[in-house]
């Protein structure tokens, strides 16, 4: 993997961690259970994406 590609992967990892934390924050604040479930699913998707990017390293 080139240095530039590694930087792209590191950047993607940071973005996915950020999205996960924002989803977690939203879930704590939202009262509507349907919306909460939707955001929890989004958090899981970002966690899967993080693992996919991490596996490239």
mmCIF file as gemmi writes it, N, C-alpha and C atoms, coordinates in Angstrom:
data_model
loop_
_atom_site.group_PDB
_atom_site.id
_atom_site.type_symbol
_atom_site.label_atom_id
_atom_site.label_alt_id
_atom_site.label_comp_id
_atom_site.label_asym_id
_atom_site.label_entity_id
_atom_site.label_seq_id
_atom_site.pdbx_PDB_ins_code
_atom_site.Cartn_x
_atom_site.Cartn_y
_atom_site.Cartn_z
_atom_site.occupancy
_atom_site.B_iso_or_equiv
_atom_site.pdbx_formal_charge
_atom_site.auth_seq_id
_atom_site.auth_asym_id
_atom_site.pdbx_PDB_model_num
ATOM 1 N N . UNK Axp A 1 ? 0.856 -1.171 0 1 0 ? 1 A 1
ATOM 2 C CA . UNK Axp A 1 ? 0 0 0 1 0 ? 1 A 1
ATOM 3 C C . UNK Axp A 1 ? 0.904 1.236 0 1 0 ? 1 A 1
ATOM 4 N N . UNK Axp A 2 ? 0.576 2.174 -0.857 1 0 ? 2 A 1
ATOM 5 C CA . UNK Axp A 2 ? 1.372 3.399 -0.924 1 0 ? 2 A 1
ATOM 6 C C . UNK Axp A 2 ? 1.062 4.3 0.264 1 0 ? 2 A 1
ATOM 7 N N . UNK Axp A 3 ? 1.921 5.27 0.472 1 0 ? 3 A 1
ATOM 8 C CA . UNK Axp A 3 ? 1.726 6.226 1.561 1 0 ? 3 A 1
ATOM 9 C C . UNK Axp A 3 ? 0.413 6.979 1.382 1 0 ? 3 A 1
ATOM 10 N N . UNK Axp A 4 ? 0.122 7.365 0.155 1 0 ? 4 A 1
ATOM 11 C CA . UNK Axp A 4 ? -1.115 8.098 -0.118 1 0 ? 4 A 1
ATOM 12 C C . UNK Axp A 4 ? -2.344 7.237 0.168 1 0 ? 4 A 1
ATOM 13 N N . UNK Axp A 5 ? -2.296 5.981 -0.22 1 0 ? 5 A 1
ATOM 14 C CA . UNK Axp A 5 ? -3.412 5.065 0.048 1 0 ? 5 A 1
ATOM 15 C C . UNK Axp A 5 ? -3.592 4.861 1.548 1 0 ? 5 A 1
ATOM 16 N N . UNK Axp A 6 ? -2.485 4.742 2.26 1 0 ? 6 A 1
ATOM 17 C CA . UNK Axp A 6 ? -2.545 4.595 3.712 1 0 ? 6 A 1
ATOM 18 C C . UNK Axp A 6 ? -3.188 5.816 4.359 1 0 ? 6 A 1
ATOM 19 N N . UNK Axp A 7 ? -2.866 6.995 3.86 1 0 ? 7 A 1
ATOM 20 C CA . UNK Axp A 7 ? -3.481 8.218 4.384 1 0 ? 7 A 1
ATOM 21 C C . UNK Axp A 7 ? -4.988 8.234 4.133 1 0 ? 7 A 1
ATOM 22 N N . UNK Axp A 8 ? -5.409 7.745 2.966 1 0 ? 8 A 1
ATOM 23 C CA . UNK Axp A 8 ? -6.837 7.659 2.662 1 0 ? 8 A 1
ATOM 24 C C . UNK Axp A 8 ? -7.547 6.712 3.63 1 0 ? 8 A 1
ATOM 25 N N . UNK Axp A 9 ? -6.918 5.579 3.902 1 0 ? 9 A 1
ATOM 26 C CA . UNK Axp A 9 ? -7.52 4.61 4.82 1 0 ? 9 A 1
ATOM 27 C C . UNK Axp A 9 ? -7.586 5.193 6.233 1 0 ? 9 A 1
ATOM 28 N N . UNK Axp A 10 ? -6.52 5.838 6.664 1 0 ? 10 A 1
ATOM 29 C CA . UNK Axp A 10 ? -6.521 6.452 7.991 1 0 ? 10 A 1
ATOM 30 C C . UNK Axp A 10 ? -7.597 7.524 8.099 1 0 ? 10 A 1
ATOM 31 N N . UNK Axp A 11 ? -7.762 8.304 7.043 1 0 ? 11 A 1
ATOM 32 C CA . UNK Axp A 11 ? -8.797 9.337 7.018 1 0 ? 11 A 1
ATOM 33 C C . UNK Axp A 11 ? -10.187 8.705 7.096 1 0 ? 11 A 1
ATOM 34 N N . UNK Axp A 12 ? -10.389 7.642 6.346 1 0 ? 12 A 1
ATOM 35 C CA . UNK Axp A 12 ? -11.683 6.946 6.363 1 0 ? 12 A 1
ATOM 36 C C . UNK Axp A 12 ? -11.964 6.369 7.749 1 0 ? 12 A 1
ATOM 37 N N . UNK Axp A 13 ? -10.943 5.813 8.409 1 0 ? 13 A 1
ATOM 38 C CA . UNK Axp A 13 ? -11.12 5.29 9.767 1 0 ? 13 A 1
ATOM 39 C C . UNK Axp A 13 ? -11.574 6.396 10.717 1 0 ? 13 A 1
ATOM 40 N N . UNK Axp A 14 ? -10.944 7.548 10.611 1 0 ? 14 A 1
ATOM 41 C CA . UNK Axp A 14 ? -11.319 8.683 11.456 1 0 ? 14 A 1
ATOM 42 C C . UNK Axp A 14 ? -12.753 9.128 11.211 1 0 ? 14 A 1
ATOM 43 N N . UNK Axp A 15 ? -13.152 9.152 9.962 1 0 ? 15 A 1
ATOM 44 C CA . UNK Axp A 15 ? -14.523 9.549 9.626 1 0 ? 15 A 1
ATOM 45 C C . UNK Axp A 15 ? -15.531 8.56 10.19 1 0 ? 15 A 1
ATOM 46 N N . UNK Axp A 16 ? -15.248 7.285 10.052 1 0 ? 16 A 1
ATOM 47 C CA . UNK Axp A 16 ? -16.178 6.276 10.542 1 0 ? 16 A 1
ATOM 48 C C . UNK Axp A 16 ? -16.303 6.327 12.068 1 0 ? 16 A 1
ATOM 49 N N . UNK Axp A 17 ? -15.196 6.553 12.764 1 0 ? 17 A 1
ATOM 50 C CA . UNK Axp A 17 ? -15.247 6.689 14.224 1 0 ? 17 A 1
ATOM 51 C C . UNK Axp A 17 ? -16.071 7.923 14.611 1 0 ? 17 A 1
ATOM 52 N N . UNK Axp A 18 ? -15.89 9.004 13.861 1 0 ? 18 A 1
ATOM 53 C CA . UNK Axp A 18 ? -16.646 10.234 14.117 1 0 ? 18 A 1
ATOM 54 C C . UNK Axp A 18 ? -18.146 9.981 13.922 1 0 ? 18 A 1
ATOM 55 N N . UNK Axp A 19 ? -18.512 9.318 12.829 1 0 ? 19 A 1
ATOM 56 C CA . UNK Axp A 19 ? -19.922 9.035 12.56 1 0 ? 19 A 1
ATOM 57 C C . UNK Axp A 19 ? -20.519 8.135 13.642 1 0 ? 19 A 1
ATOM 58 N N . UNK Axp A 20 ? -19.75 7.161 14.096 1 0 ? 20 A 1
ATOM 59 C CA . UNK Axp A 20 ? -20.219 6.288 15.178 1 0 ? 20 A 1
ATOM 60 C C . UNK Axp A 20 ? -20.5 7.094 16.436 1 0 ? 20 A 1
ATOM 61 N N . UNK Axp A 21 ? -19.585 7.995 16.786 1 0 ? 21 A 1
ATOM 62 C CA . UNK Axp A 21 ? -19.771 8.78 18.008 1 0 ? 21 A 1
ATOM 63 C C . UNK Axp A 21 ? -20.971 9.715 17.887 1 0 ? 21 A 1
ATOM 64 N N . UNK Axp A 22 ? -21.192 10.263 16.712 1 0 ? 22 A 1
ATOM 65 C CA . UNK Axp A 22 ? -22.354 11.142 16.508 1 0 ? 22 A 1
ATOM 66 C C . UNK Axp A 22 ? -23.655 10.348 16.594 1 0 ? 22 A 1
ATOM 67 N N . UNK Axp A 23 ? -23.655 9.14 16.08 1 0 ? 23 A 1
ATOM 68 C CA . UNK Axp A 23 ? -24.841 8.29 16.187 1 0 ? 23 A 1
ATOM 69 C C . UNK Axp A 23 ? -25.117 7.952 17.647 1 0 ? 23 A 1
ATOM 70 N N . UNK Axp A 24 ? -24.078 7.611 18.392 1 0 ? 24 A 1
ATOM 71 C CA . UNK Axp A 24 ? -24.243 7.294 19.81 1 0 ? 24 A 1
ATOM 72 C C . UNK Axp A 24 ? -24.797 8.499 20.569 1 0 ? 24 A 1
ATOM 73 N N . UNK Axp A 25 ? -24.289 9.667 20.25 1 0 ? 25 A 1
ATOM 74 C CA . UNK Axp A 25 ? -24.764 10.898 20.887 1 0 ? 25 A 1
ATOM 75 C C . UNK Axp A 25 ? -26.237 11.141 20.57 1 0 ? 25 A 1
ATOM 76 N N . UNK Axp A 26 ? -26.62 10.942 19.327 1 0 ? 26 A 1
ATOM 77 C CA . UNK Axp A 26 ? -28.01 11.159 18.918 1 0 ? 26 A 1
ATOM 78 C C . UNK Axp A 26 ? -28.946 10.169 19.606 1 0 ? 26 A 1
ATOM 79 N N . UNK Axp A 27 ? -28.526 8.905 19.707 1 0 ? 27 A 1
ATOM 80 C CA . UNK Axp A 27 ? -29.363 7.881 20.333 1 0 ? 27 A 1
ATOM 81 C C . UNK Axp A 27 ? -29.659 8.253 21.79 1 0 ? 27 A 1
ATOM 82 N N . UNK Axp A 28 ? -28.674 8.821 22.474 1 0 ? 28 A 1
ATOM 83 C CA . UNK Axp A 28 ? -28.883 9.22 23.873 1 0 ? 28 A 1
ATOM 84 C C . UNK Axp A 28 ? -29.883 10.367 24.006 1 0 ? 28 A 1
ATOM 85 N N . UNK Axp A 29 ? -30.016 11.177 22.964 1 0 ? 29 A 1
ATOM 86 C CA . UNK Axp A 29 ? -30.851 12.367 23.053 1 0 ? 29 A 1
ATOM 87 C C . UNK Axp A 29 ? -32.26 12.191 22.479 1 0 ? 29 A 1
ATOM 88 N N . UNK Axp A 30 ? -32.454 11.214 21.632 1 0 ? 30 A 1
ATOM 89 C CA . UNK Axp A 30 ? -33.727 11.057 20.922 1 0 ? 30 A 1
ATOM 90 C C . UNK Axp A 30 ? -34.695 10.217 21.748 1 0 ? 30 A 1
ATOM 91 N N . UNK Axp A 31 ? -35.942 10.633 21.742 1 0 ? 31 A 1
ATOM 92 C CA . UNK Axp A 31 ? -36.988 9.932 22.484 1 0 ? 31 A 1
ATOM 93 C C . UNK Axp A 31 ? -37.755 8.935 21.613 1 0 ? 31 A 1
ATOM 94 N N . UNK Axp A 32 ? -37.933 9.265 20.347 1 0 ? 32 A 1
ATOM 95 C CA . UNK Axp A 32 ? -38.707 8.422 19.436 1 0 ? 32 A 1
ATOM 96 C C . UNK Axp A 32 ? -37.99 7.088 19.198 1 0 ? 32 A 1
ATOM 97 N N . UNK Axp A 33 ? -38.645 5.984 19.547 1 0 ? 33 A 1
ATOM 98 C CA . UNK Axp A 33 ? -38.007 4.67 19.474 1 0 ? 33 A 1
ATOM 99 C C . UNK Axp A 33 ? -37.706 4.245 18.033 1 0 ? 33 A 1
ATOM 100 N N . UNK Axp A 34 ? -38.592 4.552 17.097 1 0 ? 34 A 1
ATOM 101 C CA . UNK Axp A 34 ? -38.348 4.188 15.699 1 0 ? 34 A 1
ATOM 102 C C . UNK Axp A 34 ? -37.116 4.908 15.157 1 0 ? 34 A 1
ATOM 103 N N . UNK Axp A 35 ? -37.004 6.179 15.454 1 0 ? 35 A 1
ATOM 104 C CA . UNK Axp A 35 ? -35.848 6.956 15.013 1 0 ? 35 A 1
ATOM 105 C C . UNK Axp A 35 ? -34.582 6.465 15.707 1 0 ? 35 A 1
ATOM 106 N N . UNK Axp A 36 ? -34.705 6.132 16.973 1 0 ? 36 A 1
ATOM 107 C CA . UNK Axp A 36 ? -33.579 5.594 17.732 1 0 ? 36 A 1
ATOM 108 C C . UNK Axp A 36 ? -33.072 4.297 17.094 1 0 ? 36 A 1
ATOM 109 N N . UNK Axp A 37 ? -33.992 3.413 16.72 1 0 ? 37 A 1
ATOM 110 C CA . UNK Axp A 37 ? -33.623 2.157 16.065 1 0 ? 37 A 1
ATOM 111 C C . UNK Axp A 37 ? -32.908 2.405 14.739 1 0 ? 37 A 1
ATOM 112 N N . UNK Axp A 38 ? -33.405 3.357 13.991 1 0 ? 38 A 1
ATOM 113 C CA . UNK Axp A 38 ? -32.796 3.7 12.707 1 0 ? 38 A 1
ATOM 114 C C . UNK Axp A 38 ? -31.353 4.183 12.91 1 0 ? 38 A 1
ATOM 115 N N . UNK Axp A 39 ? -31.151 5.043 13.873 1 0 ? 39 A 1
ATOM 116 C CA . UNK Axp A 39 ? -29.812 5.576 14.133 1 0 ? 39 A 1
ATOM 117 C C . UNK Axp A 39 ? -28.891 4.487 14.674 1 0 ? 39 A 1
ATOM 118 N N . UNK Axp A 40 ? -29.425 3.585 15.473 1 0 ? 40 A 1
ATOM 119 C CA . UNK Axp A 40 ? -28.608 2.467 15.955 1 0 ? 40 A 1
ATOM 120 C C . UNK Axp A 40 ? -28.151 1.594 14.788 1 0 ? 40 A 1
ATOM 121 N N . UNK Axp A 41 ? -29.012 1.416 13.794 1 0 ? 41 A 1
ATOM 122 C CA . UNK Axp A 41 ? -28.631 0.661 12.602 1 0 ? 41 A 1
ATOM 123 C C . UNK Axp A 41 ? -27.535 1.395 11.825 1 0 ? 41 A 1
ATOM 124 N N . UNK Axp A 42 ? -27.647 2.712 11.759 1 0 ? 42 A 1
ATOM 125 C CA . UNK Axp A 42 ? -26.617 3.507 11.096 1 0 ? 42 A 1
ATOM 126 C C . UNK Axp A 42 ? -25.284 3.361 11.83 1 0 ? 42 A 1
ATOM 127 N N . UNK Axp A 43 ? -25.331 3.363 13.144 1 0 ? 43 A 1
ATOM 128 C CA . UNK Axp A 43 ? -24.113 3.199 13.933 1 0 ? 43 A 1
ATOM 129 C C . UNK Axp A 43 ? -23.467 1.847 13.641 1 0 ? 43 A 1
ATOM 130 N N . UNK Axp A 44 ? -24.267 0.797 13.564 1 0 ? 44 A 1
ATOM 131 C CA . UNK Axp A 44 ? -23.74 -0.531 13.261 1 0 ? 44 A 1
ATOM 132 C C . UNK Axp A 44 ? -23.102 -0.564 11.875 1 0 ? 44 A 1
ATOM 133 N N . UNK Axp A 45 ? -23.726 0.113 10.915 1 0 ? 45 A 1
ATOM 134 C CA . UNK Axp A 45 ? -23.182 0.161 9.561 1 0 ? 45 A 1
ATOM 135 C C . UNK Axp A 45 ? -21.822 0.862 9.561 1 0 ? 45 A 1
ATOM 136 N N . UNK Axp A 46 ? -21.712 1.959 10.305 1 0 ? 46 A 1
ATOM 137 C CA . UNK Axp A 46 ? -20.436 2.665 10.371 1 0 ? 46 A 1
ATOM 138 C C . UNK Axp A 46 ? -19.385 1.823 11.088 1 0 ? 46 A 1
ATOM 139 N N . UNK Axp A 47 ? -19.804 1.035 12.05 1 0 ? 47 A 1
ATOM 140 C CA . UNK Axp A 47 ? -18.877 0.136 12.731 1 0 ? 47 A 1
ATOM 141 C C . UNK Axp A 47 ? -18.369 -0.929 11.752 1 0 ? 47 A 1
ATOM 142 N N . UNK Axp A 48 ? -19.267 -1.454 10.919 1 0 ? 48 A 1
ATOM 143 C CA . UNK Axp A 48 ? -18.865 -2.439 9.915 1 0 ? 48 A 1
ATOM 144 C C . UNK Axp A 48 ? -17.899 -1.821 8.902 1 0 ? 48 A 1
ATOM 145 N N . UNK Axp A 49 ? -18.198 -0.595 8.486 1 0 ? 49 A 1
ATOM 146 C CA . UNK Axp A 49 ? -17.306 0.082 7.552 1 0 ? 49 A 1
ATOM 147 C C . UNK Axp A 49 ? -15.934 0.316 8.174 1 0 ? 49 A 1
ATOM 148 N N . UNK Axp A 50 ? -15.926 0.693 9.45 1 0 ? 50 A 1
ATOM 149 C CA . UNK Axp A 50 ? -14.657 0.881 10.161 1 0 ? 50 A 1
ATOM 150 C C . UNK Axp A 50 ? -13.851 -0.412 10.137 1 0 ? 50 A 1
ATOM 151 N N . UNK Axp A 51 ? -14.511 -1.535 10.45 1 0 ? 51 A 1
ATOM 152 C CA . UNK Axp A 51 ? -13.815 -2.816 10.455 1 0 ? 51 A 1
ATOM 153 C C . UNK Axp A 51 ? -13.297 -3.182 9.062 1 0 ? 51 A 1
ATOM 154 N N . UNK Axp A 52 ? -14.062 -2.859 8.043 1 0 ? 52 A 1
ATOM 155 C CA . UNK Axp A 52 ? -13.63 -3.136 6.671 1 0 ? 52 A 1
ATOM 156 C C . UNK Axp A 52 ? -12.379 -2.332 6.319 1 0 ? 52 A 1
ATOM 157 N N . UNK Axp A 53 ? -12.385 -1.048 6.658 1 0 ? 53 A 1
ATOM 158 C CA . UNK Axp A 53 ? -11.211 -0.217 6.405 1 0 ? 53 A 1
ATOM 159 C C . UNK Axp A 53 ? -10.017 -0.68 7.237 1 0 ? 53 A 1
ATOM 160 N N . UNK Axp A 54 ? -10.282 -1.028 8.488 1 0 ? 54 A 1
ATOM 161 C CA . UNK Axp A 54 ? -9.215 -1.459 9.387 1 0 ? 54 A 1
ATOM 162 C C . UNK Axp A 54 ? -8.56 -2.74 8.883 1 0 ? 54 A 1
ATOM 163 N N . UNK Axp A 55 ? -9.349 -3.602 8.28 1 0 ? 55 A 1
ATOM 164 C CA . UNK Axp A 55 ? -8.807 -4.868 7.781 1 0 ? 55 A 1
ATOM 165 C C . UNK Axp A 55 ? -7.837 -4.648 6.616 1 0 ? 55 A 1
ATOM 166 N N . UNK Axp A 56 ? -7.907 -3.492 5.978 1 0 ? 56 A 1
ATOM 167 C CA . UNK Axp A 56 ? -6.971 -3.162 4.907 1 0 ? 56 A 1
ATOM 168 C C . UNK Axp A 56 ? -5.558 -2.932 5.439 1 0 ? 56 A 1
ATOM 169 N N . UNK Axp A 57 ? -5.478 -2.6 6.712 1 0 ? 57 A 1
ATOM 170 C CA . UNK Axp A 57 ? -4.158 -2.356 7.305 1 0 ? 57 A 1
ATOM 171 C C . UNK Axp A 57 ? -3.574 -3.654 7.705 1 0 ? 57 A 1
